[in-house]
Amino acid sequence: MPATDITLAYPQWEVFGLGSQNAGASTGRHILTDDTPAHANISPVDGQPLPAVQHVSPASYEKVIQQAEEAFLKWRLVPAPKRGEVIRIFGEKVRRAKSDLARIISYEIGKTYQEALGEVQEVIDMCDFGVGLSRQLYGLTIASERPNHRMYEQWHPLGVVGIITTFNFPVAVWAWNAVIAAVCGDTTVWKPSEKAPLSALAIFSILREAIEETDTPEGVFNIVIGDASLGQQMASDARLPLISATGSVRMGRSVAQQVAKRLGRTILELGGNNAVIVSPHANLDLALRAVTFAALGTSGQRCTTLRRLILHESIYDEFLQRLIKVYEQACQRIGNPLDPNTLLGPLIDKTAVQTMQEALEEVKAAGGKVLFGGEVLSGPGYESGCYVRPAIVTAENHWPIVQRETFAPILYVMKYKTIEEAIALQNGVPQGLSSSIFTENLREAELFLSPRGSDCGIANVNIGPSGAEIGGAFGGEKETGGGREAGSDAWKAYMRRQTVTINYGTDLPLAQGIRFEV
């Protein structure tokens, strides 16, 4: 389906103060202007140039970091519930700007408008979570072995947190980090993806209003825009005790090495290679719906996208036939992501399209068969060259191409005989983000969730691997990085732990019964 002409639905850049050229740094209240060159991306929707954004200069970067350090000295002393009030007001403003912000996201990165609305809702949800968290930064009381002693644990703000995000969720992942860090008393410096700077600047303009209304110190929230070298600079900067980075495994390794050299902390959310096991005991209608969204959502450009479909041999043919029919229907609705009838928008750029084509060629060279799709679309509505038909291909789990994450809508399908074999296939990749099993057999479900089951950070039964709620800690194991963001007790990563012991007696007993008398 060629994209329809819905120019009136395109973003109104001026709503967020975005012009033809935009500054690439801000300390919350003030925008820092430089003489650095401006960089303009191309919208994957229609191939048109987007408003240009300057990359931050070394001098402005230094000013941002210094401002963040100075603000931290003040912000850490603000009571946590007062910090939460800033987040509450910000969340209310995002609610009012939800549709406009979603249009920016959709047009800049090609995500469908419905999914963009969902991403903005995730920011709102994080704000609600953060407000509640601001009154629940609990410590522990610990029984002391010494008489007349009280021992407890408390948490203090950590410092300036560096946040590096990728293009596919240009505002939600920042909110996972920035909202929690702010409530915890930290200041933040955010480097958004150079492929999605406008979405970042748009939500930052909303945040700026909340900062000004609440008299929040300048420098609590900061943004710097640049390429990968800026991320490396942040990773090497000892003034940032914590770096939270989202992106590829290759990027994560580089960041981890740089931060480790200075003994800093990292939260790494890296690649996924997620699988769904469909058992002969599954509700196949339910599984089919879940597989469809998990494989096709965001045109395969989610870290939780379904990459590998592991089908029991007894249902393999039937399920694949049904899945291909669903894909055929979905492919009738590929087009402009701002059109409400669109299910699949474009990939982020032509490089992503080329990477997908190279992956399909590698699969075929290894002996795989393309069962459906994979073509690059052309013609009216597809002039950007970023639209593709999603692919379903047969594959073996051990093939190098299957072992890597290709950030595109390619679904590898494979068979299994026993549930133990299926779990081994699920775990048999370097990544460990999200996983799912569809079964109504209690033994299979519990085995999948046991220590002998999924080795991923997220394990689901009868729901797909994509679309996590913010209430749970999000993250994965192995090459996915081991970090956790958003809900549960992920907030502890943004604070420093302190164990406190108070002697309210007149004696000085030593721990472990040690006697030391002079």
GIZI-V245048 format. One record per run of one state. SS is the DSSP state (a for helix, b for strand, c for the rest). FROM is the first residue (numbers start at 1). TO is the last residue. Records with the same first field share a line. If there is no record, write none. Layout:
SS=FROM-TO ; FROM-TO
This chain:
c=1-6 ; 10-12 ; 17-20 ; 23-24 ; 27-30 ; 33-37 ; 40-41 ; 43-48 ; 50-51 ; 55-57 ; 76-79 ; 97-97 ; 110-112 ; 134-139 ; 143-148 ; 158-159 ; 165-171 ; 184-186 ; 192-196 ; 215-220 ; 225-227 ; 237-241 ; 247-248 ; 262-264 ; 270-273 ; 279-283 ; 301-305 ; 313-315 ; 335-343 ; 345-349 ; 367-369 ; 373-375 ; 377-387 ; 389-390 ; 395-399 ; 404-409 ; 417-418 ; 428-430 ; 433-433 ; 439-441 ; 450-457 ; 462-472 ; 475-476 ; 479-484 ; 487-489 ; 504-510 ; 514-518
a=7-9 ; 13-16 ; 58-75 ; 80-96 ; 98-109 ; 113-133 ; 172-183 ; 197-214 ; 228-236 ; 249-261 ; 284-300 ; 316-333 ; 350-366 ; 400-403 ; 419-427 ; 442-449 ; 490-494 ; 511-513
b=21-22 ; 25-26 ; 31-32 ; 38-39 ; 42-42 ; 49-49 ; 52-54 ; 140-142 ; 149-157 ; 160-164 ; 187-191 ; 221-224 ; 242-246 ; 265-269 ; 274-278 ; 306-312 ; 334-334 ; 344-344 ; 370-372 ; 376-376 ; 388-388 ; 391-394 ; 410-416 ; 431-432 ; 434-438 ; 458-461 ; 473-474 ; 477-478 ; 485-486 ; 495-503
